[in-house]
Amino acid sequence: MFRFLHWLVLSLLLIATGLVILVYKVSVLGYPLAPDTVEPTWVVQARIQITPDTGPIKASLKLPEATPGIGRLRENFISRGYGLSVQDSTLEREAVWAVRRSSQRQALYYQGVFYRDPASDFFAPTPSFPDVPSLREPYQTAMNTIVEDVRRQSADIASFASELLSRINSSSPSEEMALFLNSPEFRGNRVRIARTLLAGARIPSEQANGFFLGDAVRTVPEQFLAVHNQREWLFYQPATGQAGLPENFLIWWRGTQSPIDVEGATLVDLSWSIRRNELGALDLAEQRSAAHGSWLSSVSLLNLPVQSQAVYAVLMLIPLGALIMVFMRNVIGLPSFGTFMPVLIALAFRETGLLAGLVMFSVVVAAGLALRFYLSRLHLLLVPRLTAVLVIVVVLMVGLSLLSHRLGWEVGLSVGLFPMVILAMIIERMSIVWEERGPADAMKESAGSALIAALAFAVITQPAVQHLMFVFPELVLTLLGLVILLGRYSGYRLSELIRFRALAREQS
C-alpha cells in the first residue's frame, strides 16, 4: 500500500508542479501559449522645454505611478548637460533635472514603455478617513444637504459615488448642486466638486491624472475620480459617471497639483506624445519577467546562445515522443523495435518530411537487411557483425544521397540525418526476429515502429507543440509524471481486446 501511494503521489506531484509553473508563467508573467503572438506596447514621451533665467536650474517632473492593468517595462531619460535623480516612493515618483548654469533653451525628455499587465492591481496605499471640509456659507449647508440626500438613496460607498456623480452631471441639477457647479471657486471642476462632497461624507477619494494609450502626436491629460471603499479603489469617469478604469488608461500622477515644477527657468512647453508598437509576446514576457525579478527568467532556455537554443529546441521534443511511445506500447499494445528508436526516427523525419522519410527508411532497412542475411553466412561475432552493418548503413545512405542528387531529389540529401547506429540496430534486431519468429513478426514490429514514428512526427512537428516544449520546459516534469503514472498500468491493451474479442464473446 505504501508503494502504491508513493507512486501515485510522486506522479501527481510531478504533473501538478509542471502545470502550476506553466499557469504562473502565462497568467502572471504573460508568456504566450501560442507561437508568433504579438502584444501591444506603448511608448509615452514627456517633453519639457525651458528657457534659463539666471542662476541654478531645477526641473521636477512627476513620473507615471502604478496603474491597475498597466505595467511599466522600462524608462529612458534624455537630459544633455543636466544631472538627473529619480525619487521613488510608495507615495509618488519624481524625476529631478538640475544644472548649475545654462544659457540656452533646453529640451528635457522622459520616455516610458508600457504594456498590459493583468497582474498589476496597485494604485495607491490605503488612505485614512478625510476630515469634513469647513466651507463658508451657503456652501457648508449645501454640502450637508447633498450628502444627507445622497446617503438616503445609496446603500454603500460605490452606490454613493455613482449617485453623487449622477447628480453632478444632471441636466437639471438641484439648487444646492448648482451652487457648487456655478461657483467661481470650483470652476465647474467635477472631480474637485465630487471630492469635496465625498469628504463631507468622510469617504476617501483621489484624483487620478493620465492618458488614454493610443497613437497621439500630442495629447493632454485627463482626470478620473478614485474612491476607496475600505477594500479597494473604485474608479469613475467624472464626465459620465461610468464606473471602472478603462484598460488602456495610464495613470501618470495623483492629486490636483501640476505635474511639473521649474525653478531658475521659465517653462515654455510641456507636451506628451504616445506611440503604439507591436512586440513579440515572448520577448515582452522575457523582459517583463526580468523586470519583476522572477527567478524563472534566469532558468529560461531563451537565455542560452542561439546555437544551444537550436539544439534544445529539438531535445525538448524527445520526452514528448517518448510519452507517445510508452502510450502506444503499454496501452495500445503496438509492437516496435527497441524502446526509443521510433522517437529518433521521428526526429529525423523533421528534416526529410514524413512520406520521403518513410520511403528512405524502408529502402535503407530493406537493403541493409538483405546484406545482413549475407553476413550471417560468414558466421561473424556479434561486435564485428554490428560494425559491418553500421558501415553498410553508412554506404547505403551515401549512395542514396548521391542517387537522389543526380535525379534532382534534394530531399534525399537529408537521409544523412537519420540515426545511423539506430538503423544498424534495427537491421540487426529485425534479422534476429526474422530468424527466430518468422518474417510475419518481423514485418509487424517494423510496421509498428514506422507507425509510432509517424504519429510522433505528426505531434512534434506542430508549431504550437514545439513552442510549448521550448518556452515551458517545466512541462517535462508533467511528462515525467505521466510516464510514471503509465508505468504501473498492467491492464488489457487495446490490441489484446481486439485479438481476444472472439473469446470474450464466447464467455459472455
C-alpha positions in Angstrom: 0.0 0.0 0.0 2.8 2.4 0.8 4.5 1.8 -2.5 1.2 2.4 -4.3 0.7 5.7 -2.5 4.3 6.7 -3.1 3.9 6.0 -6.8 0.6 7.9 -7.0 1.7 10.9 -5.0 5.0 11.2 -6.9 3.4 11.1 -10.3 0.6 13.5 -9.4 3.1 15.9 -7.7 5.3 16.0 -10.9 2.3 16.6 -13.1 0.9 19.4 -10.9 4.3 21.1 -10.5 4.8 21.4 -14.2 1.3 22.7 -14.8 1.4 25.2 -11.9 4.6 26.7 -13.2 3.1 26.9 -16.7 0.0 28.6 -15.3 2.1 31.1 -13.3 4.2 32.0 -16.4 1.1 32.5 -18.5 -1.1 34.4 -16.1 1.5 36.4 -14.2 4.5 36.8 -16.5 2.5 36.8 -19.7 4.3 34.0 -21.6 2.2 33.2 -24.7 0.7 29.8 -25.2 0.8 30.1 -29.0 3.8 30.9 -31.2 4.1 34.2 -33.2 1.8 36.0 -30.7 2.2 39.8 -30.6 1.1 42.2 -27.9 0.8 46.0 -28.0 3.2 48.2 -26.1 3.1 52.0 -25.9 5.9 54.5 -25.8 4.8 57.5 -23.8 7.0 60.6 -24.0 7.0 63.8 -22.0 8.9 66.7 -23.5 9.8 69.7 -21.3 11.1 73.0 -22.9 12.6 75.6 -20.5 14.3 78.9 -21.0 17.0 79.6 -18.4 17.0 82.6 -16.1 20.0 83.5 -14.0 21.4 81.0 -11.5 20.9 77.3 -11.0 18.1 75.4 -12.7 16.0 72.6 -11.3 13.1 70.9 -13.1 10.9 68.3 -11.3 8.5 66.1 -13.3 6.1 63.7 -11.7 6.6 60.2 -13.2 4.0 57.5 -14.1 2.8 55.7 -11.0 1.1 52.3 -10.5 -1.9 51.7 -12.8 -4.2 48.7 -12.4 -3.8 46.6 -15.5 -0.8 48.5 -16.9 2.8 47.6 -16.3 6.0 49.6 -16.9 8.7 47.8 -18.9 11.5 50.4 -18.9 12.2 54.1 -18.8 14.7 56.4 -20.5 15.7 60.0 -19.7 17.4 62.4 -22.1 18.9 65.4 -20.5 22.2 66.6 -22.1 24.3 68.5 -19.6 21.8 68.1 -16.7 22.2 66.0 -13.7 19.3 63.5 -13.1 18.0 61.9 -9.9 14.8 59.8 -9.6 13.0 59.9 -6.3 10.8 56.8 -5.9 8.5 56.0 -3.1 5.1 54.5 -2.5 3.5 58.0 -2.4 5.0 59.4 -5.6 7.7 59.1 -8.2 9.6 62.2 -9.5 12.5 62.9 -11.8 14.6 65.9 -10.9 16.9 67.5 -13.5 19.4 70.1 -12.2 22.3 72.1 -13.6 24.4 74.9 -12.1 24.2 77.3 -15.0 22.8 77.3 -18.6 22.4 80.0 -21.2 20.2 78.5 -23.9 16.8 76.9 -24.2 16.8 73.3 -23.2 14.6 70.3 -24.0 14.3 67.5 -21.4 12.7 64.2 -22.3 11.2 61.3 -20.5 10.2 58.1 -22.3 8.5 55.1 -20.8 7.4 51.8 -22.4 4.1 50.4 -21.0 2.2 47.2 -21.6 -1.0 45.5 -20.4 -0.3 43.6 -17.2 -3.3 41.8 -15.6 -1.2 41.1 -12.5 -0.8 44.8 -11.7 -3.6 45.9 -9.4 -2.0 48.5 -7.1 -3.0 52.2 -7.4 -2.2 53.8 -4.0 -1.9 52.9 -0.3 -5.0 52.6 1.8 -5.9 56.1 2.8 -7.2 57.4 6.1 -10.7 58.9 6.5 -10.7 62.6 5.5 -11.8 65.4 7.7 -15.1 67.1 6.9 -14.3 70.3 4.9 -15.1 73.6 6.6 -16.7 75.7 3.9 -18.2 79.2 4.1 -21.9 79.6 3.9 -24.0 78.8 2.0 -21.6 76.1 0.7 -21.4 74.3 4.0 -25.2 73.9 4.3 -25.4 72.9 0.6 -22.8 70.2 1.1 -24.5 68.8 4.2 -27.9 68.8 2.4 -26.4 67.0 -0.7 -24.5 64.4 1.5 -27.6 63.5 3.5 -29.8 63.3 0.5 -27.4 61.1 -1.4 -26.8 58.9 1.6 -30.5 58.2 1.9 -30.6 57.0 -1.7 -27.5 54.8 -1.6 -26.5 51.5 0.1 -22.7 51.6 0.1 -19.8 53.7 -0.9 -19.9 52.5 -4.6 -23.6 53.5 -4.9 -23.0 56.7 -3.0 -20.3 57.7 -5.5 -22.4 56.7 -8.5 -25.4 58.7 -7.2 -23.3 61.7 -6.5 -21.8 61.8 -9.9 -25.2 61.3 -11.5 -26.4 64.5 -9.7 -23.3 66.4 -10.7 -23.8 65.5 -14.4 -27.6 66.0 -14.2 -29.0 68.3 -16.9 -31.3 69.9 -14.2 -29.2 69.9 -11.0 -30.7 70.8 -7.6 -30.2 74.3 -6.2 -27.5 73.0 -3.8 -25.6 71.3 -6.6 -26.0 74.2 -9.0 -24.3 76.4 -6.2 -21.2 74.3 -6.5 -21.3 74.0 -10.3 -21.6 77.7 -10.8 -19.1 78.7 -8.1 -16.0 80.6 -9.3 -14.0 78.7 -6.7 -14.7 75.3 -8.2 -15.0 76.5 -11.8 -17.2 73.5 -12.8 -14.4 71.0 -12.0 -16.4 67.8 -11.5 -13.6 65.9 -9.8 -13.0 68.7 -7.3 -16.7 69.1 -6.5 -17.1 65.3 -6.1 -14.0 65.0 -3.8 -15.3 67.9 -1.7 -18.7 66.3 -1.3 -17.2 62.8 -0.7 -15.0 64.3 2.0 -18.2 65.7 3.5 -19.3 62.1 3.9 -15.8 61.1 5.2 -15.2 58.9 2.1 -11.6 58.8 0.9 -11.0 59.8 -2.7 -8.2 60.8 -5.1 -7.8 62.5 -8.4 -6.0 60.2 -11.0 -4.5 62.1 -13.9 -3.3 60.2 -17.0 -3.7 59.4 -20.7 -5.6 57.0 -22.9 -3.0 54.9 -24.6 -3.1 55.1 -28.4 -1.3 56.8 -31.2 -1.2 60.5 -30.5 1.4 63.1 -31.6 0.2 65.4 -28.9 -2.2 64.6 -26.1 -3.4 66.2 -22.9 -4.0 64.6 -19.5 -7.5 63.6 -18.4 -8.9 63.0 -14.9 -10.6 60.1 -13.2 -12.1 60.0 -9.8 -10.8 57.3 -7.5 -12.9 56.3 -4.4 -11.8 53.9 -1.7 -14.4 51.6 -0.1 -12.1 50.3 2.6 -11.3 47.3 0.5 -10.2 48.6 -2.9 -10.1 51.6 -5.2 -13.1 52.3 -7.4 -12.7 54.5 -10.5 -15.3 56.7 -12.1 -15.2 58.8 -15.2 -16.3 62.3 -13.9 -17.9 63.5 -17.1 -20.2 60.4 -17.4 -20.2 58.8 -14.0 -19.3 55.4 -15.7 -17.6 53.1 -13.2 -14.4 51.3 -13.9 -10.9 52.2 -15.2 -10.5 51.6 -19.0 -7.9 49.0 -19.8 -5.9 51.5 -21.9 -5.8 54.3 -19.4 -2.4 55.1 -17.9 -2.3 56.9 -14.6 0.6 59.4 -14.7 0.2 61.2 -11.3 -2.2 61.6 -8.4 -3.6 64.8 -7.0 -4.6 68.3 -8.2 -1.1 69.8 -8.3 0.8 70.4 -11.6 3.0 67.5 -12.8 5.9 69.9 -13.5 7.8 72.3 -11.2 10.6 74.5 -12.6 13.0 76.7 -10.6 15.5 79.1 -12.1 14.0 78.9 -15.5 10.7 79.6 -17.4 8.6 76.7 -18.6 8.0 77.2 -22.3 6.1 74.0 -23.0 5.2 70.6 -21.6 3.8 68.1 -24.1 3.0 64.4 -24.2 3.0 62.1 -27.1 2.2 58.4 -27.4 3.2 55.8 -30.0 1.8 52.2 -30.2 4.2 49.4 -31.1 3.7 45.7 -31.6 6.2 43.5 -29.7 6.5 39.7 -29.8 4.7 38.3 -26.8 7.6 36.0 -25.9 10.1 38.9 -26.0 7.8 41.0 -23.9 7.3 38.2 -21.4 11.1 37.7 -21.0 11.6 41.5 -20.4 8.6 41.5 -18.0 9.9 38.5 -16.1 13.3 40.2 -15.7 11.7 43.4 -14.7 9.7 41.6 -12.0 12.9 39.9 -10.8 11.3 36.4 -11.3 13.8 33.5 -10.8 12.1 31.9 -13.8 13.8 34.4 -16.1 17.2 33.1 -15.1 16.4 29.5 -15.9 14.7 30.2 -19.3 16.1 28.4 -22.3 15.9 31.7 -24.1 18.9 32.9 -22.1 21.1 30.3 -23.9 23.2 31.1 -27.0 21.3 30.8 -30.3 23.2 27.6 -31.2 22.3 26.0 -27.9 18.7 27.1 -28.3 18.5 25.3 -31.6 19.8 22.1 -30.0 17.5 22.2 -27.0 14.5 23.1 -29.3 14.9 19.5 -30.6 15.9 17.8 -27.4 12.9 19.1 -25.6 10.7 17.2 -28.0 12.2 13.8 -27.1 10.3 13.4 -23.8 7.0 14.0 -25.6 7.9 11.5 -28.3 8.9 9.0 -25.5 5.5 9.5 -23.8 3.8 8.7 -27.1 6.0 5.6 -27.4 5.0 4.5 -23.9 1.3 5.0 -24.6 1.4 3.2 -27.9 3.2 0.2 -26.5 1.7 -0.1 -23.0 -1.8 1.0 -23.6 -2.4 0.4 -27.3 -0.1 -2.6 -27.5 1.6 -1.8 -30.8 4.9 -3.7 -31.3 8.1 -1.9 -32.2 11.8 -2.4 -32.5 13.6 -1.1 -29.4 12.3 1.5 -26.9 13.3 4.9 -28.3 14.1 4.1 -31.9 10.7 5.4 -33.3 11.2 8.7 -31.5 14.7 9.2 -33.0 13.3 8.2 -36.5 10.5 10.8 -36.0 13.1 13.5 -35.2 14.9 12.5 -38.5 11.6 12.9 -40.3 11.5 16.6 -39.3 14.2 17.2 -42.0 13.0 14.8 -44.7 9.3 15.0 -44.4 7.1 12.1 -43.4 6.5 10.4 -46.8 10.1 10.8 -48.1 11.4 9.8 -44.7 9.3 6.6 -44.7 10.5 5.7 -48.2 14.1 6.3 -47.4 13.8 4.4 -44.1 12.2 1.4 -45.8 14.9 1.4 -48.6 17.8 1.6 -46.1 16.3 -1.1 -43.8 15.4 -3.4 -46.6 18.8 -3.2 -48.3 20.6 -3.5 -45.0 18.5 -6.5 -44.0 19.4 -8.3 -47.2 23.1 -7.6 -46.7 22.7 -8.7 -43.0 21.5 -12.1 -44.1 24.5 -12.4 -46.3 26.8 -11.6 -43.4 25.1 -14.3 -41.3 26.6 -16.9 -43.6 30.1 -15.7 -42.7 29.5 -16.6 -39.0 30.9 -13.3 -37.7 30.9 -12.5 -34.0 28.4 -10.0 -32.6 30.5 -6.9 -32.4 32.2 -7.2 -35.8 28.8 -8.1 -37.3 27.2 -4.9 -35.9 30.2 -2.9 -37.1 29.8 -4.3 -40.5 26.1 -3.5 -40.6 26.9 0.1 -39.4 29.4 0.5 -42.3 26.8 -0.9 -44.7 24.2 1.6 -43.4 26.6 4.5 -44.0 27.4 3.3 -47.5 23.7 2.9 -48.3 23.0 6.4 -47.0 25.8 7.9 -49.1 24.6 6.0 -52.2 21.0 7.1 -51.7 22.1 10.7 -51.3 24.2 10.7 -54.4 21.5 9.0 -56.4 18.8 11.4 -55.2 21.1 14.4 -56.0 21.7 13.1 -59.5 17.9 12.7 -60.1 17.2 16.2 -58.6 15.5 14.9 -55.5 17.1 17.3 -52.9 15.1 15.8 -50.1 17.3 12.7 -50.4 20.3 14.6 -49.1 18.6 14.7 -45.7 18.9 11.0 -45.3 22.3 11.6 -43.7 20.4 12.9 -40.7 19.0 9.5 -40.0 20.5 8.0 -36.8 23.0 5.6 -38.2 23.5 3.5 -35.1 19.8 3.1 -34.6 19.3 1.9 -38.2 22.1 -0.6 -37.7 20.4 -1.9 -34.5 17.0 -2.0 -36.3 18.5 -4.2 -39.1 20.2 -6.5 -36.6 17.1 -6.8 -34.4 14.8 -7.3 -37.4 17.1 -10.1 -38.8 17.1 -11.9 -35.4 13.2 -11.7 -35.1 13.0 -12.9 -38.8 15.1 -15.9 -37.9 13.6 -16.7 -34.6 9.9 -15.9 -35.0 9.5 -15.6 -38.7 9.0 -12.8 -41.3 5.5 -12.1 -40.1 6.5 -10.9 -36.7 9.5 -9.0 -38.1 7.2 -7.1 -40.5 4.7 -6.4 -37.7 7.4 -4.9 -35.5 8.8 -2.9 -38.4 5.3 -1.6 -39.4 4.6 -0.8 -35.7 7.9 1.2 -35.4 7.1 3.1 -38.6 3.5 3.9 -37.4 4.7 5.1 -33.9 7.4 7.2 -35.7 4.8 8.7 -38.0 2.5 9.5 -35.1 5.3 11.1 -33.0 6.3 13.1 -36.1 2.8 14.4 -36.6 2.8 15.6 -33.0 6.3 17.1 -32.6 6.2 19.0 -35.9 3.2 21.1 -34.8 4.5 24.6 -34.2 2.3 25.0 -31.1 3.8 21.9 -29.6 7.4 23.0 -30.4 6.6 26.4 -28.9 5.2 24.9 -25.7 8.0 22.5 -25.1 10.7 25.1 -25.6 9.1 28.1 -23.8 7.7 26.0 -21.0 10.4 23.4 -20.2 8.7 22.6 -16.9 6.3 20.5 -19.0 9.0 17.9 -18.9 8.0 17.4 -15.2 4.4 16.8 -16.3 5.5 14.3 -19.0 7.7 12.5 -16.4 4.7 12.3 -14.1 2.5 10.8 -16.9 5.2 8.3 -17.7 5.4 7.2 -14.1 1.6 7.1 -13.9 1.5 4.8 -17.0 4.5 2.8 -15.7 2.3 0.7 -13.4 -0.5 0.1 -15.9 -0.9 -3.7 -16.2 -4.4 -3.9 -17.6 -5.5 -5.1 -21.0 -4.1 -3.4 -24.0 -6.3 -2.3 -26.9 -4.7 -4.7 -29.3 -5.3 -7.6 -26.8 -9.0 -6.7 -26.6 -9.2 -6.8 -30.4 -7.2 -10.0 -30.5 -9.3 -11.9 -28.0 -12.7 -10.4 -28.8 -13.9 -13.8 -30.0 -13.0 -15.4 -26.7 -14.8 -12.6 -24.8 -18.0 -13.2 -26.9 -17.9 -16.9 -26.0 -17.6 -16.2 -22.3 -20.4 -13.8 -22.4 
